[in-house]
Amino acid sequence: MCGIAGIFHADPERRVDPETLVAMAAIQYHRGPDGFGYRVQQDRGVGFSHARLSIIDLDEDRGRQPFVMPDNSIMTAVNGELYDYKRIRADLTLRGVKFRTKSDSEMVMHLYRRVGLEDAIPHFRGEFAISLYDREHDRLVLIRDRFGVKPLYFTEANGAFVFGSELKVLFAHPDVPRRFSDTGLFHQLMQTIVPGTTAFEGVHQVKPGHMVIVERAHGKLKVRQEKYWDMDFPLAAERPEHDDTDEEYWIEGVREHLMEAVQLRLEADVPVACYLSGGIDSCITLGLAAASQQSPVKAFTIGFDDAAYDETAIAREMAESVGADQDIMTLQADHLYDNLVETLWHTERSIYNTLGVAKLLMSRHVNEAGYKVVVTGEGSDELFAGYPAFRRDMFLHGLDTLPPAERASWEQLLAESNKLFSGAMLAENELDDPALTRLVGFTPSCLQPWLAAADHVPGLLAPGRRAALAGYAPGAAIASALDADMLEGRHPLDKAQYVWIKTMLEGQILTWGGDRVDMANSMEARPPFLDHHLAEFAAQLPPSMRIKGRTEKYVLREAMKGLLPRVLYEREKFAFMAPPAHTDPKKWAAMKALADQYLSTEAIEAAGLLDPEGVARLFALHEAEDTPVATQVQLDAVINHMISVQVLHEHFVAADIPRVARRKAEALGWRA
């Protein structure tokens, strides 16, 4: 797991500055503190750099990237892990390929040369962001993994295509502008971003399951983005012959695929630990890891000082049941805001809940304990319909035969069981977005709380930005970025899961709740539930195997019943999040202290993003005696977003990032 960067000039005779490449590697030192490398092909105007976190092939020189073919025909820099690489390497070796390293990443260029781009990609199993330059065809290719576990950004500036693992890597290039776009700012303040976009003008993400191909023609760059994989749920008429009466088929299939996915993710030349919360997902990964290896597994758990959000008791029971060596780090709620500014340097986007801060502190703890790799439970709720929003959509739109009275009973039960998260995980009131309803058939419940939060955004924007966005419809922007072909003719539960995967999973859970706060401390997280072989099987599951009666993730519970303590097997989904600020006076005071600094009239006017009067009105609404608790939860999120965008401005717009990157390289002793 590493960080990559690169430059590809429209003019092949324009030289690439090696010092800029080194600075682009240095500013993401946290992603790869074990060494760096760079390569340039000056006669082609292209160069890559790489910051390395050594996990596979620990030899410092042998595993150094970028990798280049002996004849310079192919150059690659890879971030992430590619599983099943030993089998592929052995097969290629039998066919005459000569490997120079033991790195899993080296196989990329050999597979590409042997079978071509389209036939190579199906062999890339895991979490990855790949850059490859093909000298013969004079083209640059970027490939991002199927769910977007690993980040990959790109932009065009002054005749150059610039890419990297983080936004700050692009901003380290002196020609790349650093300014908020109006729509990017809007979506930062409402939490849900438009897939493929960022907060900043002209800066894009490679979408999950996509590749970007860049070619040169007549002194200009031709950039196109192509999809190679998607979460393809079957049409109703294409449902497999194994229906919901054949439970054992589905249970055995989940067991087989998940066990393989976990075992693959235990492969490393360094020790591998597990994250362990009180949810069944991380407990399952821990249980399978413990069953798959000889020595006791190290399990790291985050605890909170608020009993309503703390899950350590259940996590402890799971750890004891499998003989894991558990390490519990209990966090004080008011301490989380002390680390928010640092967290935002790494997330590079706004966050609505300090869970991202908690995860950053946990990854630091894991790093200090001597671990570089953990297996995690992310992705389970996406595949097996674990979130309350999915149950809500299933009950409202996927049970056509349910009598109205029973439907109302289910709705009440759902609201009561998840009242702790009303305003964040579930909307306080039903909301219908016309564009999303046209596309999906209903407005997915997962987006409703953030579309409700969007109502506050225009009043928060600086007057000029507000005027530029008059009439802007965030729901329509999100809908336009979704693939209608993947939604047409699908069951309502399939649609709800697909929308979540394309928005909340990639834009939140895998970003500020995943890679960015894990890699902030050089710690690689591996989510076996997002193995695409498991995902493709899960897509075929009948809806009743995912939500059966009152039980979410039914088939997963049944498949893993043998290793789960009874309390976990029977437990309803509990969303893992940090306590909102208003729930604790000390935490509210800590948040207000940050607000006093970043949301003062002077700070707001200097950044030019927000309206101080609108900010004051929102705080007044939050503190009004008649404001419902669910509204306070929502406004907590909006306040976090307001602070976030101000901090992001300080980090990435006001600061001289190219200079910061050069100084970092000098301090590290990294030079061309």
N, C-alpha and C positions, 0 to 999 in steps of 0.2 A: 504494500500500500504506500502510495507516494504522491507526489505532485508533479504535473507536467506543464510545459509551456512551449510556445512556438510562434514563429513569424514566417509568413509566406508573402513575398512581394509580388505585386502585379507585374513589375518590371524584373525579369530574371537576372538582369545585369546589375541591379541595385544590391549593394552589399548589406548583409545583416550584421549589426553591431554585436559582437560576442559579449561585451560587457553588459549590454541590455539583457541578453539571454540569462546571464549569470545573476543579474539583479532580480529577474523574474523568478528564478529558482530560489533565491535567498529570501524573498519576502514570504514564501510559503515554506520556510525552514521547518515550521512545526509539523508539516505533513511528511517531511523526510529529513530528519536530523543526522542520518547515518552516512551522508555523503551526497555529492552532486556530480552532474556531468552535463556537457553540452556538445553539440555537433553542428557545424555549418557546412553547407555546400554553396560556396560563394558564387560559383558559376551558374547556380540556379536560383539564387536569392531566397534561400530557405534555411532555417535553423531551428533546432529543438533544444530544450534543456529539461533537467529532471532533478528533483530532490528526492532522495531515497530513504525509505523506511525498510530496513532489511528484515524480511520474514522468511522468504524462500531464497536459498543460496546466499549464505551470509558472507561469502568471500567479497571483500570490499571492491576489489578491482574487477573480478570476473563478472559480478552482477551489476556493474555500473552501466546506466543507460544515459543517453539513447543508444540503441543497438543499430548497427549498420551492416549490411551485407558486404562481403569482401570487395565486391565490384562497385559498391556505392549505389546499387540499383534500388535498394529499399532501405529506408530509415524509419525507426519506430521509437516512440516513448509511450510507456504504458503505466497507468495508475490502476491499482486494484489487484484482485486475485482471480486467476483462471483455473478452475478446478478440473480434475481429470487430465491434468497436463502430463503426468507420467506415462499414461497409456498412449496419449497422442505423440509424445516425444519418442517413445519406443517404436511406434508404428512408422513415424517419419524416418527414424534412424535405419530401420530395416529397408526403407526405400532409398537409402543413399544420402539422406540429409546429414550434414555435419553440424552438430551443436557445439558452441564454444562455452556455454554456461550451463548451470543447473536451474536457471530461472524459469518460472512458468511463462514469463512475458516473452521470452525469445521465440516461442513457437508461433507467435503472431505473424512475423514476417515470413517464416518458412511455410506456414499454411497458405498465406496470401500468395506467395510465389507459386506454390504447387497447384492450388485448386482455384485461385481467383477469389475476389472479394465476396461475392454472393455465397459461394460454397464454403468459404472459411468461417463466416459468421456463426452458422449453427453449431460449430465446435467450441465457440467461446461461451463457456458456462461459468457464471459467477457474477461478481460485482466489478465493473471495469469502466475506464475511460481510455480509449485508444487513439493515438495519433500515428499516422503513417504517411510517409512521402514515397510515391512511386515515380522514380526518375524517368523510366521509359515512357510512361503516359503523362509525365509532368503534372501530377495531380496530388493534392493533399486530401486525406480522408480522416475524418473524426468519427468515432463510433462510441456511443454511450450504452451502458447496459440496459436491460429490458424494463426495469422499474425505476431507474434513475438513482440507484444507491450511491453511485459516484458522480460528483458534479463535473460539468464541462461547459465552459463559456467561450463565446467568440464575439468579435466585432471587426469592423473594417474602419481603418483610419489612415488618411493620407497615402493611399495606394498600397496599404499593407493589410493582410488578414492576420489578426492576432488572436491567439487562443490560450487558455490556461484552466487549471483546476479550480481557481478562485477568481473573484472579480478583482481583488487587489493585484493579482498577477497581470491582468490586462492593464490595470491602471499604472503599473510600474513601467510600462512603455510610454515614453514621453509624448508620443503623438496621439495617444488615446484620450479623448475628452472625458471629463468626470462631472456629470450633471444629472440631476433627477429629471426624468420625463414627467409630464403632468399625469399621464395615466398610471405610470409606475408608482408615483407618490400616492395617488388615489388608492391603489390596491394595497400598498403597504399599510395604509391607515385602516383598511377593512379586513386585513389578514390574508384573504384568498387572492393569489396572484393569477394572472392569465397564463396558462401553460406555455412554456417556451420563452417567457419574458423575464425581465429583471426590473429593478427600480430605476435603472439608469438608461439614459438616452443612447440608442444604438447598440446596446449590449444585449445579447441573446443567449439562451441556453440551447445546447443540443438536446432535443426532446428525448425522453426515455424510449428505448427501442428504435432509435433513429440513427442515421449516419448523415454527416454533412460532407459533401464532395465539393472541393474547390479546384477550379481549373483556370487557366489563363487564356485570354483571347484578345488579340489586338491591343495589348497594353492594359487590359481591364481584367478584373476578377469575375468569374462566373461561379456563383454559390447556389447550391441546391441542397435541400434536406429531404431525405427519403426514409420511409418507414420500413424496417425489416422484421418487426415483431409487434404484436399487440395482444392484450388480454381479450381473446376472442371467444366470448360466450356463444353457445350454439343457438340457432333459431329454434323456436318452439317445435317446428317440424323436424328438426335435426337432432333432437334429444336422443342420446344413446339408448339402446335397447334395454340396458340395465336401469330400470326405473326405481322409484323410491321404495318398492317392495323388496328389492334385492340389497338390503342393508349391508350384508357381509361383503359383497363385492366392493362397495365404496369404502367400508372400514378398512379392509385389507389393502386397498389401493393407497389410501392415505398413509397407513403404517409403512408400507414399502417405500413410497417416495420420500416421506419425511425422514425416515431412518437413514436413507442414502444421503439426503441433503445435509443432515447434521454430520454424518461421518466424513463427508468430503470437506466440511468446514473445520474439521479438527486437524487437517493436514497443514503442518508448518514446521519450520526448523527452529522454532522458539516455543515456549509454553503457551497454551491456549486456555483462557478462563471463560467464565460465563457471567453475564448480567442476570441477576435474579430479583424480580419484583414478586408481589404476591399474586400475580395473574397466572392463568394456566399456560400462557404462551412461553414465557421464560422458564417456568417450571418444567415444561415439556422438553425444552432444549437442554436444560440441565440434566433431567432424567435420562435422556437419550445419550448425552455426552458421558455421563457417569457409567452407563451400561456399556459404552463402546470402548472405553479405555481402561487400562489396568490401574493407574494411580488415581487417588482422589482428585476430584475436580475442584478448582478454586472458584468460589461464587461470590460476586460483589453485589451488595444490596444498598440502595438508597433508602434511608428512613427520614420521615418528617416529624417535627415536634407537634404537629396538629394531628390528633388521633383520628379525625374524620378522613384524613388523606394517607395515613401511615399504614403500610402493608407488611411491616417487618415480621409480625407474629406468624403470618401464613408462610412467608418466605423462609423463616427459620424452620418451620415444620417440614417444608419440602427439602431443605438442605440436610436436615437430620435424617430424613427417610432414605436418602441416597448416599449418605456418608460424605457429603461435600464439606470442604473447608471453607466456611462462610466468613466473609468480612463485611460488617455492617457499618456504613457511614451515616450518622444521623445529622441532618442539617437543620439549623435554626431558620425559621421563615424570614426573619428580618435581616439575616445575613446574606440572603440571596441577592438583594439589590446592590450590595457592595461590589458584586462581581458582574453586574449587568453590562457596564460599559465595555469591559474586556470581552464578554460573550458576544456582543454585537460586532466587534472587530472580526470575529470568526464567522458568525452567521451571515453577515453582509445583507441582512434583511431584518425587518421588524419581527418581534416575537410578542405573542399575546399573553404568555404565561411564563413564569420563571422556572418552569421545568427545564428549559434549555440551559439556564444557569446551573441548575442542580446536576444536569448531565455533564456539563463542562467540569464541575468540581469533582464529580465521580471519575471521569476519565483521567483527571490529574492524579487522583488517589490510586487508580489502577496503574498508571505509569510509574508512580513512586514505589508501588509494590513490586515492580520489576516485570510487568506484563505489557506486551504490545498488541495482543489479540484477544478479543472476547467474542463469544457466540451470543446472539441476542434473539429476542422474540418478535421483532417487528415483522409485519406482513401477515400474521395469522388472522387478525380481524378483517383484513382486506380480502383474504381468500375464503374465509369461512363465516363471514357476516357476523362479526362480534360486536360492532358498535351499536348503541341504542338507536342511532339514525337509521340503520338498516332494518331493525325490527319495526320501527315506526313506518317506514316505507312499505315493508312487507305487509303489515297489518292494514294499512290504508289503501294500498294499490295492488297487492299480490294475492289477496284472499277473496276472490270474487264471490265465493259461496258463503262467506261469513255473514250471519244475520246482523243487522244494524246494532241491536242491543249488545251482542257479544263483541262487536267491533269497538263500541264505546267502552266496554269493560276493559278490553285489552289496552286501549289508549290511556285510560286512567292508570292502569297498573304500570305501564311503561313510564308515564310521567312521574309517578310516585317513586319508582325505583331509581330514577335518575335525576331527582330534583337537585342533587348536589351540583349537577353540571348544566342545569337550565340556564340559558344565556350564552353558553359556550359550545357544549356538545350538542345541545338541542335548542331550538329557537324558543323564546318565551311565548310567542304567538305564531300561528300559522302564517306563512308568507308565500305568495305566488309570484314568480317572475315570468313574465310572458314569453321571453325568448327561450328560457330553459324549459318551460312547460311545452312549448311547441316542439322542441328538440327531443326531450326525454319522455313527454307525456305527463309529467308532473315536475314540480320543483324539488329536487332531491333534498331530503331533510338535512344532510350534512352541510349544505351550502346556506341554508336558511338563516342560521344565527349570524353569519358574516354578511349576508345580503341585508339583514336588518341593521347590522352595525354600519353598513354603507350609508344609511340615511343620515348619520351624523357627519359624514365626511365633508360634503360641500361647505358646511358652516365652519369647518376647521381650516380650510385652505386659504392661503394668501389670496387677496382679491383678484390679482391678475391670473393666477392659476384657476381660481373658481370660474372666472369668466371664460377661460379657454376650454373648460370642461362643462359648460352649460349644456344640459340635456344628456350628458354621458350616462350610459346604462351599463354598469359593471357586469350584470348578469348576461347581457347580450355579448359582451366581449369574451366572457368565459365560454359561453355556448359556441361562439364562432371558432374557438380553438379546439373543440372536441370533434372527433370523427363520427359523423352521423351514421355511417355505415356500421359502426360497432354498436350502435344503440337500436337501430331499426329492427323490429321483430323480436326483441329480447324480452325475457321476463322482467317485471319491475324490479325484482331483487338484483338481477344481473345488471340492470341499468344503474341502480343506486351504487353498487360496488364499483362499476366501471368509472363513474364520475368521481367517486372518492379517490380511486387509484390515480386518476389523472390530475387531481387537484390537491387534496389534503395529504395524501401519502407522499407524493414527490415534492410538493411545495412546502411541507411543514415537517412531517414525521421523519423523513429521510434527510432533511436539511438542518433546521435548527434543533431538531430532536435527535439527530443521528450523526451523519458523517462530519458535519462542520464542528460540532462540539466534542466529538470523539477525537478527530484528527487535530484539534487544537492542542492536544497533548500527546500527539504521535501514537495514537491508539486506534487500531483497526477493528471495526465492528463487522461481524459477519452474520447476516440474517438468513438462516436456512429456509424459512418459510417463503422467501422470495426466490428460491430456486425455480427456474422456469419450467422444469419438468414437473415439479409438484404443482405449479400454478396451472399448467395446461390440463392436468388431471382434475384439479379443483374446479376449473371452469365448467367441466362436464357434470358436476354434482347437481342433482335435482335440488330445487330450492328447499324442499322439506328435509334434505340431509344437512342443510346449513342451519336453518331455523325450523325446529320441530316443536310445535306447541309453544310453550313458554321458554324453551331451551335454545339459546343461540350456540353456534359452533357445535351442533349436535354430533356430527360425524367425527370431528376431532376429539371430542370428549370420549366417545365410545372407542376410538382407535387407540387412545392413550390411557384408557381407564386403568390398566394394570400398573402404571407407574405413578399415578396421581393420588395423593392422600384424599380421603373422602370429602373433606371440607373444600378442596379445590375442584374436585369432580362435580360437586353440586353447586358451586358458587356462580352467581350471576356475574356478567362482565362488569368490571369496575375500571373506569378509565384512569390511567396513570397520569396524574398531573400534580403540580405544586399548588398549595393553597393560594387562592386569589388574595390580592393585597388587602381588601376590605375586611377579610375574616380575622385579621390580627392587628391590634393597634400598633405594635412595634413595626410590623411589615408595612402598614399604611404610612407610618412616619418615615420609614426608610424610602418608600416610593416618593413621598412628598418632598423629601430632601433632594432627590434627583430632579423632580419636577421644578423645584425652585431654581436649580442650576440651569437646566436645559430648556425649560418652558417659561423663563422670565421674558418680559417684553423685549429686553435688549437682545437676548439670545435668539428669539423668534424673528425679530426684524433683521438681524444679521444674516440668518440663513435664508430668509425669503421663501419659506415653505408653508408656514402656517399663519393663521390670523389670531393675534393675542386675545381679541374679544371673543372669538369662537372657542378658544381653549378655556377661557374663564367661564363661559356659559356651560361648558361640558362638566367642569369640576363642580359648578353650582348644582347641576342636575344630579350628579352622583351623590352629593352630600345632603340633598333635600330629604326631609323626614319621610315624605310620602313616596319616595322612589322604591319600587319593589326590589327584593334581593336579586332576582334574576336579571333585572336591568342593571343593578350594580355590578354583577359578574360581567355583563357585556361591556359596561363602561370601564371596568378595570382593564379589559383587553384594549379598548380604544386608547386609554391613557398610556398603557405600555407602548402602543404603536406610536403615539405622539412623541414620547421620550425617545423611542427608537429612531425615528427619522431624523430627529435633531442630532442624536449621537452619530448616526450614519453620515450626516452632512459633515460633522467635525472630523470623522475618521477618513472619509474618502473624497470629499469635495474641498474642504478648507485646507486639509493637509497636502503637502507636496509629496505625493506617493512615489514618483520616480526617485526623488532624493532619499526618502525613507528606505526604499529598496536598495539603492546604492550603498547607503551607510550600513545596512544590514549585511550586505555582501562583504564590505570591508571589515566589519566586526567579526564575521565568521572566518575571514581569511579565504573566502571563495573569490577566485579571480580567473579571468580568461588567460 
